[in-house]
Amino acid sequence: MQAFYLGTRIFSGREGLKEAIGESKRIFLVTDCFLEQSGKSAYITETLEKEGKAWQIFSEVNPDPDTETISRGVCRLLEFRPDCIVAFGGGSALDAAKGIRYFAAEHGGGRYRFIAVPTTSGTGSEVSCFAIISNREKAVKYPLVTEELLPDAAVLDAELVCSAPPKVTVATGMDVMTHALEAYVAAGANDFTDAVAEKALLLVKEYLPEVCRNPQNFYARERMHNASCMAGMAFSNAGLGLNHGMAHTLGEHFHIPHGTANALLLPWVLAFNAFGLQERERRINETTEKYARIAVLFGMDGFSKEESVWRLIRYIKQLIRRLGLPESIQGAGIERKSFEAVLKEMAVAALQDPSTLTNPEICTEEEVTELFRKAYDGRGSRKERYRYE
C-alpha cells in the first residue's frame, strides 16, 4: 500500500508564528544555549510576551541530543505543564523537542500542540516523523520514527538562516540533497514523494552554490529553506536508505557533522544502489533508471542510463569539491587506526539503523564494510576512479 501524509500546516515569514501558536496559553520553548545566549531566541519570546503568553525556555540542547538531555527536558516540561511546545533551532533542537514531547506523553503528560521553527536549511525535521537521539555511552544514534513526532505547524522564515556560517550552509545543503536522492529511490517512494523530491533536487542544484557564494541572497536562502522542507516531506513518507544508516554511526563515532557525513558517503552509496559493489555486476534496475531520470532532470543525461548515472555521480563529487567539503573520511581528519578499530561496529550499526530498512537494495555487512573503506580512501579501483572523476 502506498501513502502520502501531510499533517503539518506550513507558514512562511515571522508573521506566521502568531498564527501557528493560536490560542495556546503556556509555551514550552526548546532551543540550544547559543540561540538563547546570543539573544536570537527573542524571535520567539518577543512574540510570546506581546501576545501575553506564559512561557518557559529549555536551552540545554547540544548537537546530537542524547537520552540524558531528553530526560531533563521531559522533567522540566511536566513541571511547567504547557499546552504547546515550540522548537526553535537546527535539527538538534527540533529532534530534542520531538523526543521530549514523545516521552512526556508516554509518562502521562498528554498531547501538546507542537510548532517547529527551523533556523537551518537541511534537516526537514519540521515536516518529518523522524527524530535522531544519541546514546553517548554506546556511541549509537537511535532514529525514532512515528507519526506522533510530526509537528502540527512549521514556520519557515529565511531571515533565520541568512546568518548561518558557511560550513553550516554547505553541510545542511548536502543533507537536503541526500534526503531527496534517498527518498526518490526508497522502498516507500511513490508519485507524490517523487514530485517533492525532484523539486527539492532542482532547487538545491540551482541555489546551494549561490547561497555559498552570496550568503545574503535572501531569494536563494528562501529557495533552499523550501527545498529542505520539501525533501523532509519526501523522506518522511518514502523513507531514507543506507546512506543515512552509515552516516548516523559515522557521525556518532567521529563527531562529523551529519550533512558532511552524508556527503562523504553519497557517491559511493549511490553507485552501489545503481550498479552493485563490483563493476562486473553490471546491475541495471529500477534504482538505476530513477537515478538516470535525475540526471536527465539536471541536464546531464548520457548515451545510456548507465552513463547518465555516472554523470550524476561525477557531478556530486565535483559539487562536494567546489563547496570545500572533505572528499574522503580520511580527508576529514580521521586516522586510519581509529577508523579500522570501529569499522565492524559501524557496519553492523548501519545495517541495524531503521533508515537502512527502506534502502532500495539489500546489502550485507561485508558490502557495507567495503563501502566505508572506499569512502575512507575516497577512491576505488583504477577503473572506478576514472568513472567517478
HELIX and SHEET records of a PDB file:
HELIX    1   1 GLU A   15  ILE A   21  1                                   7    
HELIX    2   2 CYS A   33  GLN A   37  1                                   5    
HELIX    3   3 ALA A   42  LYS A   50  1                                   9    
HELIX    4   4 THR A   67  PHE A   80  1                                  14    
HELIX    5   5 GLY A   91  GLU A  106  1                                  16    
HELIX    6   6 SER A  125  VAL A  127  5                                   3    
HELIX    7   7 GLU A  147  LEU A  149  5                                   3    
HELIX    8   8 ALA A  158  LEU A  160  5                                   3    
HELIX    9   9 PRO A  166  VAL A  185  1                                  20    
HELIX   10  10 ASP A  191  ARG A  213  1                                  23    
HELIX   11  11 PHE A  218  ALA A  238  1                                  21    
HELIX   12  12 LEU A  242  PHE A  254  1                                  13    
HELIX   13  13 HIS A  258  PHE A  275  1                                  18    
HELIX   14  14 GLU A  279  GLU A  281  5                                   3    
HELIX   15  15 GLU A  286  LEU A  297  1                                  12    
HELIX   16  16 LYS A  305  ARG A  322  1                                  18    
HELIX   17  17 GLN A  330  ALA A  332  5                                   3    
HELIX   18  18 ARG A  336  GLN A  352  1                                  17    
HELIX   19  19 PRO A  354  THR A  358  5                                   5    
HELIX   20  20 GLU A  365  ASP A  377  1                                  13    
HELIX   21  21 ARG A  382  TYR A  388  1                                   7    
SHEET    1   A 6 ARG A   9  SER A  12  0                                        
SHEET    2   A 6 ALA A 153  LEU A 156  1                                        
SHEET    3   A 6 ARG A 113  PRO A 118  1                                        
SHEET    4   A 6 CYS A  84  GLY A  89  1                                        
SHEET    5   A 6 ARG A  26  ASP A  32  1                                        
SHEET    6   A 6 ALA A  54  VAL A  61  1                                        
SHEET    1   B 2 PHE A 130  ASN A 135  0                                        
SHEET    2   B 2 VAL A 140  VAL A 145 -1                                        
END                                                                             
